[in-house]
Amino acid sequence: MSRLDYFRICSLVLFCALVFSVSTAGATSEKKENFCVNCHSQLLGSSFVGMKSHAWKGSIHQTRGVTCDKCHGGNPQAMEKQAAHAGVLGSANPQSSIYYKNIPSTCGKCHGAEFYKFAQSLHYQRLESTGKGPECVTCHGSMATKVLTPDTVVAVCGRCHNEKMGIFPFIPQKARAVLLLLRESRALLDTTEKLFPPVKGTARARSLDAARAALYSARLDWHRFDLDTIISHLQNVYDSLQEVRTQ
């Protein structure tokens, strides 16, 4: 075999491999049709399942591709109802992924860091031991999820933390104050970064990194509900940003 023939054969092999890899990539990236979504989206909004499905539309879960089967199970490629619902258990079944005690671990499949912190909380311990503690849906909802704000946290925490229940009734207002501090810290960090643009490798850049890390820790520790620890993190944010202003 001449060098020219050898070169032609190698070129042909490489070309075929390239064509195969491109076609395979296209096939794997092709989005499969989800029949759970197709079917449930046609249900009337007046029905319970239809209402939940319509609430999911436009939510952060929809935009991130989190469909029915990710939480409920089932077969999203099956067109027939019985096959599609195979393995799906109702929320009252303790084996269900959406049974109230199992919701934290179900959400934790995607929100691992938040679940790790929540599992350290007294709320989680109470949920596990008595079944009366809050879980993810208590604060965030399920389909159309939300994040608590200073205006909504008082009502949510106040369901248990009130004078009638006698369970630390001061907590709702303290939680509101801490959430306000979190917002102010985020705004202060953004403003400082704009006013004092960091240069990589400088003391200013390191101080801004420390402030970002402390703010991230504060947001994560919210799921542990240790308000004093969150305040300590926010103090570190403030101290780091003060260093930025003096460097």
C-alpha positions as CSV (number, residue, x, y, z in Angstrom):
1,M,0.0,0.0,0.0
2,S,1.4,3.4,-1.0
3,R,1.6,6.3,1.4
4,L,-1.1,8.1,-0.7
5,D,-3.5,5.2,-0.4
6,Y,-2.8,4.9,3.3
7,F,-3.5,8.7,3.7
8,R,-6.7,8.4,1.8
9,I,-8.0,5.5,3.9
10,C,-7.1,7.3,7.2
11,S,-8.9,10.4,5.9
12,L,-12.0,8.4,5.0
13,V,-12.1,6.7,8.5
14,L,-11.7,10.1,10.2
15,F,-14.4,11.6,8.0
16,C,-16.9,8.7,8.8
17,A,-16.1,9.0,12.5
18,L,-16.8,12.7,12.4
19,V,-20.1,12.3,10.6
20,F,-21.1,9.6,13.0
21,S,-20.3,11.6,16.1
22,V,-22.2,14.7,14.8
23,S,-25.3,12.6,13.9
24,T,-25.1,10.8,17.3
25,A,-24.8,14.1,19.2
26,G,-27.8,15.4,17.3
27,A,-29.8,12.4,18.2
28,T,-29.0,12.5,21.9
29,S,-29.6,16.2,22.1
30,E,-33.0,15.9,20.4
31,K,-35.7,16.6,23.0
32,K,-38.1,13.8,23.6
33,E,-41.8,14.4,23.7
34,N,-43.2,14.3,27.2
35,F,-46.7,12.8,27.2
36,C,-47.2,13.7,30.9
37,V,-47.1,17.3,30.0
38,N,-49.1,16.9,26.8
39,C,-51.9,15.1,28.6
40,H,-52.1,17.1,31.8
41,S,-52.0,20.4,29.9
42,Q,-55.3,19.5,28.3
43,L,-57.1,19.0,31.6
44,L,-59.5,21.6,32.8
45,G,-58.1,24.1,35.2
46,S,-61.1,23.5,37.5
47,S,-59.9,19.9,38.2
48,F,-57.2,19.4,40.9
49,V,-54.6,17.8,38.6
50,G,-55.5,20.4,35.9
51,M,-55.0,23.3,38.3
52,K,-51.6,21.9,39.3
53,S,-50.6,21.4,35.7
54,H,-51.6,25.0,34.7
55,A,-49.8,26.4,37.8
56,W,-46.6,24.6,36.6
57,K,-46.7,26.4,33.2
58,G,-44.4,29.4,33.2
59,S,-42.8,28.4,36.5
60,I,-39.0,28.1,37.1
61,H,-39.5,24.3,37.1
62,Q,-40.9,24.4,33.5
63,T,-38.1,26.7,32.3
64,R,-35.5,24.4,33.8
65,G,-37.1,21.3,32.2
66,V,-38.4,19.8,35.5
67,T,-41.4,17.9,34.3
68,C,-44.1,15.8,36.1
69,D,-42.1,12.6,36.1
70,K,-39.1,14.1,37.8
71,C,-41.0,14.3,41.1
72,H,-43.9,11.9,40.7
73,G,-42.3,9.1,38.7
74,G,-44.0,7.4,35.9
75,N,-43.1,7.0,32.2
76,P,-43.2,10.3,30.3
77,Q,-42.7,8.5,26.9
78,A,-45.8,6.2,27.4
79,M,-48.9,7.4,25.5
80,E,-51.3,5.1,27.3
81,K,-52.6,6.3,30.7
82,Q,-51.9,3.1,32.6
83,A,-48.4,2.7,31.3
84,A,-47.6,6.4,31.9
85,H,-48.8,6.2,35.5
86,A,-46.9,2.9,36.3
87,G,-45.1,3.4,39.6
88,V,-46.8,6.7,40.4
89,L,-48.0,6.7,44.1
90,G,-50.4,9.2,45.7
91,S,-49.1,11.7,48.2
92,A,-50.8,9.9,51.1
93,N,-48.7,6.8,50.4
94,P,-45.5,6.7,52.7
95,Q,-43.6,5.2,49.8
96,S,-44.4,8.0,47.5
97,S,-41.7,10.5,46.5
98,I,-44.2,13.3,47.3
99,Y,-45.3,12.0,50.7
100,Y,-44.8,14.9,53.0
101,K,-41.9,13.3,54.9
102,N,-40.2,12.4,51.6
103,I,-40.5,15.8,49.9
104,P,-37.2,17.1,51.3
105,S,-35.2,14.2,49.8
106,T,-37.1,14.5,46.5
107,C,-36.3,18.2,46.2
108,G,-32.8,17.4,47.4
109,K,-32.1,15.5,44.2
110,C,-31.7,18.9,42.5
111,H,-31.3,21.2,45.5
112,G,-28.6,19.2,47.3
113,A,-26.9,22.0,49.2
114,E,-30.2,23.3,50.5
115,F,-31.3,19.8,51.5
116,Y,-28.0,19.2,53.3
117,K,-28.6,22.4,55.4
118,F,-32.3,21.6,56.0
119,A,-31.4,18.1,57.3
120,Q,-29.4,19.8,60.1
121,S,-32.4,21.9,61.2
122,L,-34.7,21.4,64.2
123,H,-37.6,21.7,61.7
124,Y,-36.3,18.6,59.8
125,Q,-35.8,16.6,63.1
126,R,-39.4,17.5,64.1
127,L,-40.7,16.5,60.7
128,E,-38.9,13.1,60.9
129,S,-39.9,12.4,64.5
130,T,-43.5,13.7,64.7
131,G,-44.5,14.4,61.2
132,K,-45.5,18.0,62.2
133,G,-42.5,19.9,61.0
134,P,-42.4,22.0,57.8
135,E,-41.0,20.8,54.6
136,C,-40.0,22.4,51.3
137,V,-43.6,22.9,50.0
138,T,-44.5,24.7,53.2
139,C,-42.4,27.7,52.3
140,H,-41.9,27.3,48.5
141,G,-45.0,25.7,47.1
142,S,-44.8,22.8,44.6
143,M,-45.6,23.6,41.0
144,A,-45.3,27.3,40.8
145,T,-42.6,27.7,43.4
146,K,-41.8,30.9,45.2
147,V,-39.2,32.4,47.5
148,L,-40.2,33.9,50.8
149,T,-39.9,37.7,51.1
150,P,-39.8,40.0,54.1
151,D,-43.5,40.6,53.4
152,T,-44.6,36.9,53.3
153,V,-42.2,35.2,55.8
154,V,-44.1,36.5,58.8
155,A,-47.4,34.8,57.8
156,V,-45.6,31.5,56.9
157,C,-43.6,31.3,60.1
158,G,-46.5,32.6,62.1
159,R,-48.5,29.5,61.4
160,C,-46.6,27.8,64.2
161,H,-44.6,30.5,65.9
162,N,-47.3,32.5,67.6
163,E,-48.6,33.3,71.1
164,K,-51.4,30.7,70.9
165,M,-49.0,27.9,70.1
166,G,-46.4,29.3,72.4
167,I,-43.5,28.3,70.1
168,F,-41.0,31.2,70.1
169,P,-43.6,33.8,68.9
170,F,-40.8,36.3,68.3
171,I,-39.4,34.2,65.4
172,P,-41.6,35.6,62.5
173,Q,-40.5,39.2,63.1
174,K,-36.8,38.2,63.6
175,A,-37.0,36.2,60.4
176,R,-38.3,39.2,58.6
177,A,-35.5,41.4,59.9
178,V,-32.9,38.8,58.8
179,L,-34.4,38.6,55.3
180,L,-34.2,42.4,55.0
181,L,-30.6,42.2,56.1
182,L,-30.0,39.5,53.4
183,R,-31.5,41.8,50.7
184,E,-29.5,44.8,51.9
185,S,-26.3,42.8,51.9
186,R,-26.9,41.6,48.4
187,A,-27.5,45.2,47.2
188,L,-24.4,46.4,49.1
189,L,-22.3,43.8,47.5
190,D,-23.5,44.6,44.0
191,T,-23.0,48.3,44.5
192,T,-19.5,47.8,45.9
193,E,-18.5,45.7,42.9
194,K,-19.6,48.5,40.6
195,L,-17.9,51.2,42.5
196,F,-14.7,49.3,43.2
197,P,-14.1,47.0,40.2
198,P,-11.7,44.2,41.4
199,V,-8.5,43.4,39.7
200,K,-7.7,39.7,39.7
201,G,-5.1,38.6,42.3
202,T,-5.4,41.8,44.4
203,A,-6.4,42.2,48.0
204,R,-9.6,43.9,46.8
205,A,-10.6,40.9,44.7
206,R,-9.9,38.6,47.6
207,S,-12.1,40.7,49.9
208,L,-14.9,40.7,47.4
209,D,-14.6,36.9,47.0
210,A,-14.8,36.6,50.8
211,A,-18.0,38.8,50.8
212,R,-19.6,36.6,48.1
213,A,-18.7,33.4,50.0
214,A,-20.2,34.8,53.2
215,L,-23.4,35.8,51.5
216,Y,-23.7,32.4,49.9
217,S,-23.3,30.8,53.3
218,A,-25.9,33.0,54.7
219,R,-28.4,32.1,52.0
220,L,-27.7,28.4,52.5
221,D,-28.0,28.6,56.3
222,W,-31.5,30.0,55.9
223,H,-32.5,26.4,55.2
224,R,-31.1,25.5,58.6
225,F,-33.1,28.3,60.2
226,D,-30.3,29.3,62.5
227,L,-31.0,33.1,62.3
228,D,-28.0,34.0,64.6
229,T,-25.6,32.1,62.3
230,I,-27.0,33.9,59.3
231,I,-26.5,37.3,61.0
232,S,-22.9,36.3,61.7
233,H,-22.4,35.5,58.0
234,L,-23.8,38.9,57.1
235,Q,-21.5,40.6,59.5
236,N,-18.6,38.9,57.6
237,V,-20.1,40.3,54.4
238,Y,-20.1,43.8,55.8
239,D,-16.6,43.5,57.2
240,S,-15.2,42.2,53.9
241,L,-16.9,45.0,52.0
242,Q,-15.5,47.6,54.4
243,E,-12.0,46.2,53.6
244,V,-12.7,46.7,49.9
245,R,-13.4,50.4,50.5
246,T,-10.1,50.9,52.2
247,Q,-7.9,49.1,49.8
